[in-house]
């Protein structure tokens, strides 16, 4: 009996040591890219003012304001794939020299994610480029993950990160604006950054009239729509009429339409649009306020189309990561057909802009 008990205790101890070792090992898994080797890009943008849900910045030189957007990088602790993703991230930033980088969510995924989030923020400090982000549905969903709230708190603590924690009484984390001024202090453009959550809870389904059996993606909530309208009014009261772009991760409800092929302004629909499972009223609020030029989103890794819907562009950001399903894993496409890259917006003095899709492999 004593011998059996000793064997059992030894096995339990071995399991504890094994699990503990695994936790320690995984918690140290970071990005293999040599962050210190990244050449500084720098910026002539300065922060003019900031509060808990907005930051106002100004570019002091003439010319377009360049915004480079990435989405679904899925930096997950796979050294080979993460290194490829981050290498292209750095390459595109170094070549395009943006005034602002926006990450469209699902940036750092899987468990044990704190170190990788820290490294991502440190990479931007090394590059010396201002950046901000929205959260995706996979932020904080892995074992021993840094949760969504703490990811935003972590990022916002870095000098070059412009994301704000947002109002406590508004759903989600990181709901904020980036207000971009011209050199003369007039308002060029406003970016609304909004958290679309992950999956709908039973309470949310009941509130928004979604069948309880449906497993649907979350989206912008009523409190966020009200925040959007109030923030819009406050900005307009200070600067007058302006133009704006909204960035979310999960496509808004209106993105899932049966568009004719010739309705696409660019890109292709290679899979169904996994949109928010309900209409929050955000699109109606955008139409009411009148500044909205576009809504950009990610989430669906092999879609990259843009379409004009009732006067507002609904568009995917060019997908950017190699750590989740993509053209190769889903369609066994040759490298020449991979669509990973980024989207560049060149914003003029009056807030109008041109967009360019950048492909890493084409």
C-alpha positions in Angstrom: 0.0 0.0 0.0 2.8 2.4 0.9 4.6 1.6 -2.3 1.5 2.3 -4.4 1.0 5.6 -2.5 4.6 6.6 -3.2 4.1 5.8 -6.9 0.9 7.9 -7.0 2.6 10.8 -5.3 5.6 10.6 -7.6 3.3 10.6 -10.6 1.4 13.6 -9.3 4.6 15.4 -8.6 5.8 14.6 -12.1 2.6 16.0 -13.6 2.9 19.2 -11.5 6.6 19.7 -12.5 5.7 19.0 -16.2 2.8 21.4 -16.2 4.8 24.0 -14.4 7.6 23.6 -16.8 5.3 23.9 -19.7 3.7 27.1 -18.3 7.2 28.6 -17.7 8.3 27.6 -21.2 5.2 28.9 -23.0 5.2 32.2 -20.9 8.7 32.9 -22.3 7.7 32.4 -25.9 8.0 35.7 -27.6 8.7 37.1 -31.0 11.9 35.8 -32.5 12.4 38.9 -34.6 15.4 40.9 -33.4 13.5 44.1 -32.3 16.7 46.0 -31.6 17.8 45.6 -35.2 14.8 47.5 -36.6 16.0 50.8 -38.0 14.3 53.9 -36.6 11.8 55.4 -39.0 10.9 58.4 -36.8 8.1 60.9 -37.1 7.4 64.6 -37.4 4.0 64.1 -35.8 3.4 65.6 -32.3 0.7 65.1 -29.8 -1.2 68.3 -29.2 -3.7 67.1 -26.5 -5.2 63.9 -25.1 -7.8 62.7 -22.7 -9.4 59.3 -21.7 -11.0 58.7 -25.1 -9.1 60.8 -27.6 -5.8 62.1 -28.8 -5.2 65.1 -31.1 -2.0 65.0 -33.2 -0.5 67.3 -35.8 2.0 66.7 -38.6 4.3 69.7 -38.8 5.5 69.2 -42.4 3.6 69.7 -45.6 2.2 66.9 -47.7 -0.3 64.0 -47.2 -0.8 62.4 -43.9 0.0 58.7 -44.4 -1.9 56.1 -42.4 -0.7 52.5 -42.8 -3.2 49.8 -41.6 -2.5 46.2 -40.8 -5.0 43.6 -39.5 -5.0 40.0 -38.3 -1.3 39.6 -37.7 -2.1 36.7 -35.3 1.3 36.8 -33.6 0.9 33.6 -31.7 4.2 32.2 -30.4 5.2 30.3 -33.6 8.7 31.6 -34.1 8.8 31.0 -37.9 5.4 32.4 -38.8 5.7 35.3 -36.3 9.0 36.2 -37.7 7.6 36.3 -41.2 4.7 38.5 -40.1 6.8 40.9 -38.1 9.5 41.1 -40.8 6.9 42.3 -43.3 5.3 44.6 -40.8 8.7 46.3 -40.3 9.5 46.2 -44.0 6.3 48.0 -44.9 6.6 50.6 -42.2 10.2 51.2 -43.2 9.4 51.6 -46.9 6.1 53.6 -46.5 7.2 55.8 -43.6 3.7 56.3 -42.2 2.7 59.1 -39.9 0.3 56.7 -38.1 -0.1 52.9 -38.0 -3.4 51.4 -37.2 -3.7 47.7 -36.2 -7.1 46.2 -37.0 -7.3 43.6 -34.3 -6.3 39.9 -33.7 -2.8 41.3 -33.4 -1.4 39.0 -30.7 -3.3 35.7 -30.2 -3.2 32.4 -28.3 -2.3 31.8 -24.7 0.7 33.2 -22.8 0.4 36.4 -24.8 1.7 39.1 -22.4 5.4 38.9 -23.6 4.4 39.1 -27.2 2.1 42.1 -26.6 5.0 43.8 -24.8 7.4 43.1 -27.6 4.9 44.4 -30.2 4.7 47.7 -28.3 8.5 47.8 -27.9 8.9 47.3 -31.6 7.0 50.5 -32.3 9.1 52.3 -29.7 12.2 51.1 -31.6 10.7 52.3 -34.9 9.7 55.6 -33.4 6.3 55.5 -35.2 3.0 56.5 -33.7 0.4 53.7 -33.7 -3.0 52.7 -32.4 -5.3 49.7 -32.5 -8.6 48.1 -32.1 -9.1 44.7 -30.5 -10.1 41.6 -32.4 -12.2 38.6 -31.2 -9.1 36.6 -30.4 -7.3 39.0 -28.1 -7.2 37.4 -24.7 -9.0 34.1 -25.5 -6.1 31.7 -24.9 -4.9 29.9 -21.8 -3.3 32.2 -19.2 -3.9 35.1 -21.6 -3.5 38.8 -20.8 -7.2 39.8 -21.1 -8.6 42.5 -23.4 -8.8 45.2 -20.8 -5.2 44.7 -19.8 -3.9 44.6 -23.4 -5.3 48.1 -23.9 -3.9 49.3 -20.6 -0.5 47.9 -21.5 -0.4 49.4 -25.0 -1.6 52.8 -23.8 1.3 53.0 -21.4 3.8 53.3 -24.3 4.8 56.7 -25.6 4.1 56.0 -29.2 0.8 54.3 -28.7 -2.2 56.5 -29.1 -4.9 54.1 -28.0 -6.9 55.2 -25.0 -8.8 53.1 -22.5 -12.1 54.8 -23.3 -15.1 55.7 -21.1 -15.9 53.3 -18.3 -19.6 53.4 -19.0 -19.2 52.5 -22.7 -19.0 48.8 -23.8 -15.7 47.4 -24.9 -12.1 48.6 -24.5 -10.1 51.2 -26.4 -13.1 53.1 -27.9 -11.3 56.3 -28.8 -10.6 58.8 -31.5 -7.4 60.1 -33.2 -8.0 63.6 -34.4 -5.5 64.6 -37.1 -4.7 68.3 -37.6 -3.1 70.1 -40.5 0.0 72.1 -39.8 -2.1 75.3 -39.4 -4.3 73.7 -36.7 -7.4 73.0 -38.8 -8.9 69.5 -38.6 -7.9 67.1 -41.4 -9.4 63.8 -40.4 -10.9 61.9 -37.4 -10.4 58.2 -36.9 -13.0 56.5 -34.7 -11.6 53.3 -33.2 -14.3 51.0 -31.8 -14.2 47.6 -30.0 -16.4 44.9 -31.6 -15.9 42.4 -28.9 -15.7 38.6 -29.6 -18.9 36.5 -29.3 -22.4 37.5 -28.2 -23.3 36.5 -24.6 -26.8 35.2 -23.8 -27.6 38.7 -22.3 -26.5 40.5 -25.5 -28.5 38.1 -27.7 -31.6 38.8 -25.6 -31.0 42.5 -25.8 -30.5 42.6 -29.6 -33.1 40.0 -30.5 -30.7 37.3 -31.7 -31.8 33.7 -31.4 -30.2 32.1 -28.4 -29.1 29.1 -30.5 -27.2 31.2 -32.9 -23.4 31.2 -32.4 -22.8 34.7 -33.7 -20.0 37.3 -33.5 -20.3 40.3 -31.3 -20.3 43.9 -32.5 -20.6 47.5 -31.6 -23.2 48.0 -28.8 -25.8 50.7 -28.2 -23.6 52.5 -25.6 -20.8 52.8 -28.2 -23.2 54.2 -30.8 -24.2 56.9 -28.3 -20.6 57.5 -27.5 -19.9 57.9 -31.3 -22.7 60.5 -31.6 -21.7 62.5 -28.5 -18.0 62.4 -29.5 -18.9 63.5 -33.0 -20.9 66.4 -31.8 -18.1 67.5 -29.4 -15.5 67.4 -32.2 -17.8 69.3 -34.6 -18.5 72.0 -31.9 -14.8 72.6 -31.6 -13.6 72.4 -35.2 -16.7 72.6 -37.4 -17.6 70.0 -40.1 -15.0 67.3 -40.7 -14.5 64.0 -42.4 -14.0 60.7 -40.6 -13.1 57.0 -41.0 -14.1 54.3 -38.5 -12.0 51.2 -37.8 -13.4 48.0 -36.2 -12.3 44.4 -36.3 -15.5 42.4 -37.0 -17.3 43.7 -40.1 -20.5 45.7 -39.3 -23.9 44.2 -40.1 -24.2 46.1 -43.4 -21.1 44.5 -44.8 -22.9 41.1 -45.5 -24.9 41.9 -48.6 -25.4 40.0 -51.8 -23.3 42.4 -53.9 -23.1 41.9 -57.6 -19.5 41.2 -58.7 -19.3 44.5 -60.6 -20.2 46.4 -57.4 -16.8 45.7 -55.9 -14.5 48.7 -56.2 -11.5 46.4 -55.7 -10.6 43.0 -54.2 -12.4 39.7 -54.0 -14.9 38.0 -51.7 -13.4 34.5 -51.2 -15.4 33.5 -48.1 -18.6 34.6 -46.4 -18.5 37.8 -44.4 -18.5 36.9 -40.7 -20.2 40.1 -39.7 -21.7 41.2 -36.4 -24.8 39.3 -35.7 -27.0 42.3 -35.2 -27.5 45.9 -36.4 -26.4 48.2 -33.6 -27.4 51.3 -35.3 -23.8 52.5 -35.9 -24.3 52.8 -39.7 -27.5 54.9 -39.2 -25.6 57.1 -36.8 -22.8 57.6 -39.4 -25.4 58.6 -42.0 -27.0 61.0 -39.5 -23.8 62.7 -38.5 -22.6 63.0 -42.1 -18.8 62.9 -41.7 -18.2 59.2 -42.5 -16.2 58.3 -45.6 -15.5 54.7 -44.8 -15.6 51.8 -42.4 -12.5 49.5 -42.4 -12.4 46.1 -40.8 -10.6 42.7 -40.8 -11.5 39.4 -39.3 -12.0 37.4 -42.6 -8.5 36.6 -43.7 -9.0 35.9 -47.4 -11.5 38.7 -48.2 -10.0 42.0 -49.3 -12.8 43.7 -51.2 -14.3 47.2 -50.8 -17.8 48.3 -51.8 -19.7 51.5 -51.6 -22.9 51.1 -49.6 -25.3 54.0 -49.3 -22.5 56.5 -49.8 -20.0 55.0 -47.3 -17.1 52.7 -48.2 -17.2 49.3 -46.5 -13.7 47.8 -46.9 -11.4 45.2 -45.6 -8.0 46.2 -44.5 -5.5 44.1 -46.5 -4.9 41.0 -44.2 -1.4 40.9 -42.8 -0.5 37.8 -40.8 0.9 34.3 -41.5 -0.1 32.7 -38.2 -3.8 31.9 -39.1 -5.7 30.6 -42.1 -4.8 32.3 -45.3 -4.6 31.8 -49.1 -2.1 29.1 -48.7 -3.7 27.1 -45.9 -7.3 27.5 -47.2 -6.8 27.3 -51.0 -3.2 25.9 -51.3 -2.5 29.0 -53.4 1.0 29.6 -54.7 3.0 32.4 -53.1 2.3 34.7 -56.0 -1.4 34.6 -55.0 -1.0 35.3 -51.3 -2.7 38.5 -50.3 -1.0 39.4 -47.1 0.0 43.0 -46.9 -1.4 46.3 -45.7 -3.5 49.3 -46.7 -2.2 52.8 -47.1 -4.3 55.9 -46.9 -2.9 59.2 -48.1 -5.0 61.9 -46.5 -5.2 65.4 -48.1 -5.5 68.7 -46.3 -9.3 68.7 -46.8 -9.7 65.2 -45.4 -10.3 63.4 -48.7 -7.9 60.5 -49.3 -6.6 58.0 -51.7 -6.1 54.3 -50.7 -3.5 51.8 -51.9 -3.5 48.1 -51.2 0.1 46.8 -50.7 0.8 43.1 -51.3 3.8 41.4 -49.8 4.0 38.7 -52.5 2.8 40.3 -55.7 
